[in-house]
Amino acid sequence: MIEVEHLSKIYGATPAIQDVTFSVEQGEILGFLGPNGAGKTTTMRILTGYLPASSGTARIAGFDVHEDSMAVRQRIGYLPETPPLYPDMTVESFLHFVARIKGVVAGDRAKQVESAMQRCNLLEKRKVLIRKLSKGFKQRVGIAQAIVHDPPAIILDEPTVGLDPRQIIDVRNLIKSLAGDHTIILSTHILPEVSMTCSRVAIINRGKVVATNTPEQLMAELAGESGYDLEVEGNLALVQDRLQILAGVKSVERVSDETLSDDRQRLRIALEAGPDPGREIAALIVGSGLGLYEMRRTKVSLEKVFLDLTTEEKTIDPDLVAEAYDRATTSAGSLPDSTPAVADPWDADSAHLDSTVETDSTDDRSEGEAP
């Protein structure tokens, strides 16, 4: 349904995204995961026709985003990070307006608007002015405008940012209910959102996709770092060497814990990739006459995978660079001649980029911006 191949966007000497490649199957929810400033929003804007790519291709429902832009826009629903709402319209009138500009035929508009409000749990708010809604309900209206024309593909950029825990759960359940009928890309940096909502994950860092797989398979790739935490009573010297040579055991170490009595110890056992030796570990300890008070399985989390793939000392937000570049080229026709060459455009110590980003970091989108 969605195919992205070698997509890049360059602003002057600064790459916002580089050689981004991934695909999303029909009815699938793809979590587009990355830290702030990784290039998620830039990618979303290219897919929705808001920005042109510098190179590469993107196709949605078989149509090229650049060559068949209008055909693509008819087949996508887009929720940017700030929902494009008219605060002085009611929920129902706004959705009728959006349905009209998105080409829903007059005879179907009432049905489509009613369906969108029902799916987003907005029926009780249909006559309420949007400016009087809570942030959570505004987010629901934003999703409703994205699905009111029943598009096959939906692109959601940080749909739960700024919401409270209850609102996050509600929006998460709403997104999950849209899967199957719609193909969804969910851009986020919130890990629970991905593990609870998405069937596959693409992790982007510094403008490049560094991993694509299911959350389970990504965690399985680091299975060698899983193991067991144990609380044992007795003389550990009797079993520690035997545990160390047990098949599947990578290492055994004692963990100091001042809360335990002198005759109890904590052990941390790291496992190698392969069959789980948990049963053999427990049998060896109990068979040696030691007391086994706790044996807890530890597994690599999606958070661990994410941190391993994205942790860096320095970062720069390509979306802020994009805004700074757009303003510079709009006001002067091109970048100033004094713009210095940047050997490493991702070096956050670049004086030019630091000053550009710092002075242009204000997001000038407004809540009343037209969709």
VEXDREN-2710 file (C-alpha; in Angstrom, 1 decimal):
% VEXDREN-2710
k/r/px/py/pz
1/MET/0.0/0.0/0.0
2/ILE/2.8/2.4/1.0
3/GLU/6.3/2.0/-0.6
4/VAL/9.2/4.4/0.2
5/GLU/12.5/3.8/-1.7
6/HIS/15.7/5.7/-1.1
7/LEU/13.9/8.9/-0.1
8/SER/16.2/11.9/0.8
9/LYS/15.6/15.6/1.5
10/ILE/18.5/18.0/1.6
11/TYR/18.4/21.6/2.8
12/GLY/21.6/23.3/1.5
13/ALA/24.3/21.1/2.9
14/THR/22.0/19.6/5.6
15/PRO/20.3/16.3/5.0
16/ALA/17.0/16.1/6.8
17/ILE/16.5/12.5/5.8
18/GLN/18.9/10.2/3.8
19/ASP/18.1/7.1/1.8
20/VAL/14.9/6.3/3.8
21/THR/13.4/3.0/2.6
22/PHE/10.4/1.1/4.1
23/SER/7.0/-0.3/3.1
24/VAL/3.6/-0.7/4.8
25/GLU/1.3/-3.6/3.8
26/GLN/-2.5/-3.3/3.4
27/GLY/-4.3/-3.0/6.8
28/GLU/-1.0/-2.7/8.8
29/ILE/-0.1/-0.2/11.4
30/LEU/3.6/0.9/11.1
31/GLY/5.1/2.7/14.0
32/PHE/7.6/5.3/12.6
33/LEU/9.7/5.6/15.7
34/GLY/12.6/7.9/16.4
35/PRO/13.9/10.6/18.9
36/ASN/12.9/14.2/18.5
37/GLY/14.7/15.6/15.5
38/ALA/15.2/12.3/13.8
39/GLY/13.4/13.3/10.6
40/LYS/10.0/11.8/11.2
41/THR/8.0/14.9/10.4
42/THR/10.0/15.6/7.2
43/THR/9.2/12.1/6.0
44/MET/5.5/12.5/6.8
45/ARG/5.4/15.8/4.9
46/ILE/6.9/14.3/1.8
47/LEU/4.5/11.4/1.9
48/THR/1.5/13.7/2.1
49/GLY/2.7/16.0/-0.7
50/TYR/3.5/18.9/1.6
51/LEU/7.2/18.8/0.7
52/PRO/9.0/17.6/-2.4
53/ALA/11.8/15.1/-1.9
54/SER/15.3/15.8/-3.1
55/SER/15.7/12.2/-4.4
56/GLY/14.0/8.8/-4.2
57/THR/10.4/7.8/-4.7
58/ALA/7.3/7.2/-2.6
59/ARG/4.1/5.5/-3.8
60/ILE/0.8/5.3/-2.0
61/ALA/-1.9/2.9/-3.4
62/GLY/0.2/2.6/-6.5
63/PHE/0.5/6.4/-7.2
64/ASP/3.7/8.3/-7.1
65/VAL/3.7/11.0/-4.5
66/HIS/5.5/13.5/-6.8
67/GLU/4.0/12.6/-10.2
68/ASP/0.5/11.9/-9.1
69/SER/0.2/14.2/-6.2
70/MET/-3.6/14.8/-6.4
71/ALA/-4.4/11.1/-6.8
72/VAL/-2.3/10.4/-3.7
73/ARG/-4.0/13.2/-1.6
74/GLN/-7.4/11.7/-2.5
75/ARG/-6.2/8.4/-1.0
76/ILE/-4.7/9.6/2.3
77/GLY/-5.8/11.1/5.5
78/TYR/-3.3/13.2/7.4
79/LEU/-3.1/14.4/11.0
80/PRO/-0.1/16.7/11.5
81/GLU/1.2/17.2/15.0
82/THR/-0.9/20.3/15.5
83/PRO/-4.5/19.4/14.2
84/PRO/-5.6/21.7/11.4
85/LEU/-8.9/22.9/13.0
86/TYR/-11.2/25.9/12.7
87/PRO/-11.9/26.7/16.4
88/ASP/-15.0/28.8/15.7
89/MET/-16.8/26.0/13.8
90/THR/-18.8/23.2/15.4
91/VAL/-17.5/19.7/15.2
92/GLU/-20.2/18.7/12.7
93/SER/-20.0/21.7/10.5
94/PHE/-16.2/21.5/10.3
95/LEU/-16.3/17.9/9.2
96/HIS/-18.9/18.7/6.6
97/PHE/-16.6/21.4/5.3
98/VAL/-13.6/19.0/5.2
99/ALA/-15.7/16.4/3.5
100/ARG/-16.6/18.9/0.8
101/ILE/-13.1/20.1/0.1
102/LYS/-11.9/16.5/0.1
103/GLY/-14.3/15.6/-2.7
104/VAL/-16.9/13.5/-0.9
105/VAL/-20.0/13.6/-3.2
106/ALA/-22.9/15.6/-1.7
107/GLY/-25.2/12.6/-1.4
108/ASP/-22.6/10.8/0.8
109/ARG/-21.4/13.6/3.0
110/ALA/-23.9/13.3/5.8
111/LYS/-23.2/9.5/6.0
112/GLN/-19.4/9.9/6.0
113/VAL/-19.5/12.7/8.6
114/GLU/-21.8/10.6/10.8
115/SER/-19.5/7.6/10.5
116/ALA/-16.4/9.6/11.3
117/MET/-18.0/11.2/14.4
118/GLN/-19.2/7.8/15.5
119/ARG/-15.8/6.1/15.1
120/CYS/-14.1/8.9/16.9
121/ASN/-16.7/9.0/19.7
122/LEU/-17.7/12.6/18.8
123/LEU/-21.5/12.3/18.5
124/GLU/-22.2/14.0/21.8
125/LYS/-19.9/16.9/20.8
126/ARG/-21.3/17.4/17.3
127/LYS/-22.8/20.9/18.1
128/VAL/-20.0/22.1/20.3
129/LEU/-17.6/24.7/19.1
130/ILE/-14.1/23.2/18.5
131/ARG/-12.4/25.9/20.7
132/LYS/-14.4/24.7/23.7
133/LEU/-13.2/21.2/23.4
134/SER/-10.5/19.6/25.5
135/LYS/-7.2/18.8/23.9
136/GLY/-8.1/15.1/23.7
137/PHE/-11.4/15.8/21.9
138/LYS/-9.6/18.2/19.5
139/GLN/-7.2/15.4/18.7
140/ARG/-10.3/13.2/18.0
141/VAL/-11.6/15.9/15.6
142/GLY/-8.2/15.9/13.9
143/ILE/-8.4/12.1/13.4
144/ALA/-12.1/12.4/12.2
145/GLN/-11.1/15.0/9.5
146/ALA/-8.4/12.6/8.4
147/ILE/-10.8/9.7/7.9
148/VAL/-14.0/11.5/6.8
149/HIS/-13.4/10.7/3.1
150/ASP/-12.6/7.0/4.0
151/PRO/-9.0/7.0/2.6
152/PRO/-7.2/3.7/2.3
153/ALA/-4.0/5.2/3.9
154/ILE/-3.8/7.3/7.1
155/ILE/-0.7/9.2/8.3
156/LEU/-0.6/10.3/11.9
157/ASP/2.2/12.5/13.1
158/GLU/2.6/12.3/17.0
159/PRO/-1.2/11.9/17.5
160/THR/-1.0/11.6/21.3
161/VAL/1.5/14.4/22.1
162/GLY/0.4/16.5/25.0
163/LEU/-2.5/14.3/26.1
164/ASP/-3.1/12.9/29.5
165/PRO/-2.9/9.2/30.2
166/ARG/-6.7/8.6/29.8
167/GLN/-6.8/10.5/26.6
168/ILE/-3.7/8.6/25.3
169/ILE/-5.5/5.3/25.9
170/ASP/-8.6/6.5/24.1
171/VAL/-6.7/7.7/21.1
172/ARG/-4.6/4.6/21.0
173/ASN/-7.7/2.4/21.0
174/LEU/-9.2/4.5/18.3
175/ILE/-6.1/4.0/16.1
176/LYS/-6.2/0.3/16.6
177/SER/-9.8/0.2/15.6
178/LEU/-8.9/1.8/12.3
179/ALA/-6.5/-1.0/11.3
180/GLY/-7.6/-3.5/8.8
181/ASP/-9.8/-1.1/6.9
182/HIS/-7.0/1.4/6.7
183/THR/-3.2/1.3/6.3
184/ILE/-1.7/3.5/9.0
185/ILE/1.7/5.1/9.6
186/LEU/2.0/6.3/13.2
187/SER/4.9/8.7/13.8
188/THR/5.9/8.8/17.4
189/HIS/8.8/8.8/19.9
190/ILE/6.6/7.2/22.7
191/LEU/7.6/3.6/23.1
192/PRO/4.4/2.2/24.8
193/GLU/2.4/3.6/21.9
194/VAL/4.4/1.5/19.5
195/SER/4.4/-1.8/21.4
196/MET/0.7/-1.5/22.2
197/THR/-0.5/-0.3/18.8
198/CYS/1.8/-1.2/15.9
199/SER/2.3/-4.5/14.1
200/ARG/5.7/-3.4/12.7
201/VAL/8.2/-0.7/13.5
202/ALA/10.6/1.4/11.5
203/ILE/13.2/3.2/13.6
204/ILE/14.8/6.3/12.2
205/ASN/17.8/8.1/13.6
206/ARG/19.7/11.1/12.3
207/GLY/17.6/11.0/9.1
208/LYS/18.3/7.3/8.4
209/VAL/16.2/4.2/8.9
210/VAL/18.3/2.0/11.2
211/ALA/15.9/-1.0/11.7
212/THR/12.6/-2.3/10.4
213/ASN/10.8/-5.3/11.8
214/THR/8.1/-6.4/14.2
215/PRO/8.6/-5.3/17.9
216/GLU/9.0/-8.9/18.9
217/GLN/11.7/-9.7/16.2
218/LEU/13.6/-6.5/17.1
219/MET/13.7/-7.6/20.7
220/ALA/14.6/-11.2/19.7
221/GLU/17.7/-9.9/17.9
222/LEU/19.1/-8.9/21.3
223/ALA/17.9/-12.1/23.0
224/GLY/21.5/-12.8/24.1
225/GLU/21.1/-10.0/26.6
226/SER/18.1/-11.7/28.3
227/GLY/18.5/-13.9/31.4
228/TYR/17.2/-14.5/34.9
229/ASP/17.3/-12.7/38.3
230/LEU/17.3/-15.0/41.2
231/GLU/17.2/-14.8/45.0
232/VAL/18.9/-17.8/46.5
233/GLU/19.6/-18.9/50.1
234/GLY/22.6/-21.0/51.0
235/ASN/26.3/-21.4/50.0
236/LEU/26.4/-20.2/46.4
237/ALA/30.0/-21.6/46.0
238/LEU/28.4/-25.0/45.7
239/VAL/26.6/-24.2/42.5
240/GLN/28.1/-21.0/40.9
241/ASP/30.8/-22.9/38.9
242/ARG/28.2/-25.5/37.8
243/LEU/25.8/-22.8/36.7
244/GLN/28.6/-21.1/34.7
245/ILE/29.1/-24.2/32.5
246/LEU/25.5/-25.0/32.1
247/ALA/24.4/-25.1/28.4
248/GLY/22.9/-21.8/27.4
249/VAL/24.3/-19.8/30.2
250/LYS/26.6/-16.9/29.2
251/SER/27.6/-15.5/32.6
252/VAL/26.7/-15.7/36.3
253/GLU/27.3/-12.8/38.7
254/ARG/26.3/-11.9/42.3
255/VAL/24.3/-8.7/42.7
256/SER/24.8/-6.9/46.0
257/ASP/21.6/-6.1/47.9
258/GLU/21.8/-4.7/51.4
259/THR/18.1/-5.5/52.0
260/LEU/18.8/-9.2/52.0
261/SER/19.9/-11.2/55.0
262/ASP/23.5/-12.7/55.1
263/ASP/22.4/-16.1/54.1
264/ARG/20.5/-14.9/51.0
265/GLN/22.1/-13.7/47.7
266/ARG/20.9/-12.3/44.4
267/LEU/22.2/-13.8/41.2
268/ARG/22.0/-12.4/37.7
269/ILE/22.3/-15.0/34.9
270/ALA/22.8/-13.8/31.3
271/LEU/21.8/-16.2/28.6
272/GLU/23.1/-17.0/25.2
273/ALA/20.9/-17.1/22.1
274/GLY/19.2/-20.5/21.8
275/PRO/17.1/-22.8/24.0
276/ASP/16.1/-21.5/27.4
277/PRO/17.9/-23.3/30.2
278/GLY/15.6/-21.9/32.9
279/ARG/14.3/-25.4/33.9
280/GLU/17.9/-26.7/34.3
281/ILE/18.9/-23.7/36.3
282/ALA/16.1/-24.2/38.8
283/ALA/16.7/-27.9/39.1
284/LEU/20.4/-27.4/39.7
285/ILE/19.8/-24.9/42.5
286/VAL/17.1/-26.9/44.3
287/GLY/18.9/-30.2/43.7
288/SER/22.0/-28.7/45.5
289/GLY/19.9/-28.1/48.6
290/LEU/19.8/-24.3/48.2
291/GLY/16.6/-22.3/48.8
292/LEU/15.1/-20.7/45.7
293/TYR/13.0/-17.7/46.8
294/GLU/12.7/-15.9/43.5
295/MET/13.4/-16.6/39.8
296/ARG/12.4/-13.9/37.5
297/ARG/12.9/-13.9/33.7
298/THR/14.4/-10.7/32.3
299/LYS/14.0/-9.9/28.6
300/VAL/15.3/-7.2/26.3
301/SER/12.6/-4.5/26.0
302/LEU/11.7/-2.3/23.0
303/GLU/13.2/0.6/25.0
304/LYS/16.6/-1.2/25.1
305/VAL/16.4/-1.7/21.3
306/PHE/15.5/1.9/20.8
307/LEU/18.2/3.3/23.0
308/ASP/20.9/1.0/21.4
309/LEU/19.9/2.3/18.0
310/THR/19.4/5.9/18.7
311/THR/21.5/7.1/21.6
312/GLU/24.0/9.7/20.6
313/GLU/25.9/12.6/22.2
314/LYS/24.7/15.2/19.8
315/THR/21.6/15.7/17.6
316/ILE/20.0/18.4/15.5
317/ASP/16.4/18.7/14.5
318/PRO/16.2/18.5/10.7
319/ASP/12.6/19.8/10.8
320/LEU/13.8/23.0/12.4
321/VAL/16.6/23.3/9.8
322/ALA/14.0/22.8/7.1
323/GLU/11.9/25.7/8.4
324/ALA/15.0/27.9/8.7
325/TYR/16.0/27.1/5.2
326/ASP/12.6/27.7/3.8
327/ARG/12.4/31.1/5.4
328/ALA/15.9/32.0/4.2
329/THR/15.2/31.0/0.6
330/THR/11.7/32.7/0.7
331/SER/13.1/36.1/1.9
332/ALA/16.4/36.1/-0.1
333/GLY/15.8/33.8/-3.0
334/SER/18.7/31.6/-1.9
335/LEU/20.9/31.0/1.1
336/PRO/23.2/33.9/1.9
337/ASP/26.6/33.8/0.3
338/SER/28.2/33.9/3.7
339/THR/26.7/30.5/4.6
340/PRO/29.7/28.4/5.6
341/ALA/30.4/24.9/4.3
342/VAL/29.4/22.2/6.7
343/ALA/31.7/19.2/6.7
344/ASP/29.4/17.2/9.0
345/PRO/25.8/18.6/8.7
346/TRP/24.8/16.6/11.7
347/ASP/27.4/18.2/13.9
348/ALA/25.5/20.2/16.5
349/ASP/28.5/22.3/17.2
350/SER/28.2/24.0/13.8
351/ALA/27.9/27.7/14.7
352/HIS/25.8/28.5/11.6
353/LEU/23.3/25.7/12.2
354/ASP/23.1/26.4/15.9
355/SER/22.3/30.1/15.3
356/THR/19.8/29.3/12.5
357/VAL/17.9/26.7/14.5
358/GLU/17.9/28.8/17.7
359/THR/16.5/31.9/16.0
360/ASP/13.9/30.0/13.9
361/SER/12.8/27.4/16.4
362/THR/9.3/28.9/16.9
363/ASP/6.5/26.8/15.4
364/ASP/4.3/29.4/13.6
365/ARG/1.5/27.0/12.8
366/SER/-1.7/28.0/14.5
367/GLU/-4.6/25.9/15.8
368/GLY/-6.9/27.6/13.3
369/GLU/-4.7/26.7/10.3
370/ALA/-6.8/25.4/7.4
371/PRO/-6.6/21.7/6.6
END
